[in-house]
Amino acid sequence: MKLQSRGLISLDINGNIYDYKLYQSLESLSRTKSQRKSAKELNISHTVFNRRLLKAEDKLGFKITEKVGNGTILTKNGLQLLEEFQKYVIKIEKTSNINIAGGHISSGLLETIKHPFNTNIYSSSDRDAFELAKRGAVDILTLDDPLIAYERDIDFTPIAYDHLVLISSPNSAEVKSIADLNNLDFVNVTGSAQRLAWNTLKHYDINYNIKYKVNSQFDAFKLVRNSQNLNCFLNASYFKGNELLRFDTRHVISLIKVNEDKAEVDEFIDYLLNDGQDEIKNQGFEPL
């Protein structure tokens, strides 16, 4: 999605007004994971970009970004703030663009691939995006895990396949078989396809302990890498890891058409199912 100034977009938080500049910064940083890349994307200096974030954090009273290795990611509070901006944008914008909301993995895929359509893409959890879809605020709902559709008997369209890999702390013993997972500590990512991993472990009578719960796969990855004897199952399209449960956790990345009246929606879906499959493969997903 092309970034553009939207002067009417602002949020009042505890008496302080935050305009589109902060929104643009958070939106860009959520994708690039780099302050320098985001500053370049917004055509401002790295110093100005960093000062913008620090000023917002000072007013808010909490951290919205944090360093991870050589990059920068949004904290849980930062992601929640971005989602509030995104929900507001969807409510007030009247546009011919295709509005898409969905889970972090599926929406990230659609934001990354090259396509000839004008789209506004908003990333959140599957369930938060589903709430927007129920209000008719988006044209397409994307799902990291089709569970929501299964639970409600809603038709969905698969656009790719993915699976989960095991990520372990650097000091952890090598896992060579499912039996080696017995009694290990894990991080659970709310609303992700991890349910497939937990179901598999239960099927094989493997005892496991959920030690932490987070909302983002990137938060889970950071937590595991900076801890001792901690593990997590994350999407193979974004992370490299142990392929032990590759076939047990294979699942579809899918979408649901919410707006039946916009012709561009059907054209976009048709593109994803045909010409877009090569682009999907290039992003680390398994095409249909």
JOSUL-V522717 format. One record per backbone hydrogen bond with DSSP energy under -0.5 kcal/mol. CO is the residue of the C=O (numbers start at 1). NH is the residue of the N-H. If there is no record, write none. Layout:
BEGIN
{{CO;NH} {CO;NH}}
END
This chain:
BEGIN
{{6;9} {8;10} {9;20} {11;13} {11;18} {12;14} {13;16} {16;13} {17;19} {18;11} {19;22} {19;23} {20;24} {21;25} {22;26} {23;27} {24;28} {25;29} {26;30} {27;31} {28;31} {28;32} {29;33} {33;72} {34;38} {35;39} {36;40} {37;41} {38;42} {39;44} {40;43} {45;49} {46;50} {47;51} {48;52} {49;53} {50;54} {51;55} {52;56} {53;57} {54;58} {55;59} {56;60} {57;61} {57;62} {64;75} {66;73} {68;71} {71;68} {73;66} {75;79} {76;80} {77;81} {78;82} {79;83} {80;84} {81;85} {82;86} {83;87} {84;88} {85;89} {86;90} {87;91} {88;92} {89;93} {93;95} {97;99} {98;100} {98;120} {99;139} {99;140} {100;122} {101;142} {102;124} {103;107} {104;108} {105;109} {106;110} {107;111} {108;112} {109;113} {117;119} {118;98} {120;100} {122;102} {124;104} {125;129} {126;130} {127;131} {128;132} {129;133} {130;134} {131;135} {132;137} {133;136} {139;258} {139;259} {140;101} {141;256} {142;103} {143;254} {145;148} {146;150} {147;151} {148;152} {149;153} {149;154} {150;153} {156;158} {157;255} {160;253} {161;286} {162;251} {163;236} {165;167} {165;234} {166;242} {167;232} {169;172} {174;176} {177;180} {178;181} {179;182} {181;184} {184;209} {185;231} {186;211} {186;212} {188;190} {188;214} {189;192} {192;195} {193;196} {194;197} {194;198} {195;199} {196;200} {197;201} {198;202} {199;203} {200;204} {201;206} {202;205} {205;207} {207;183} {207;184} {209;186} {209;211} {212;188} {214;190} {216;220} {217;221} {218;222} {219;223} {220;224} {221;225} {222;226} {224;227} {229;185} {230;169} {231;187} {232;167} {232;234} {234;165} {235;238} {235;239} {242;166} {243;246} {245;249} {247;250} {251;162} {252;254} {253;159} {253;160} {254;143} {255;157} {256;141} {256;258} {258;260} {261;263} {262;265} {262;266} {263;267} {264;268} {265;269} {266;270} {267;271} {268;272} {269;273} {270;274} {271;274} {271;276} {274;277} {275;278} {275;279} {276;280} {277;281} {278;282} {279;283} {280;283} {280;285} {281;284} {285;287} {286;161}}
END
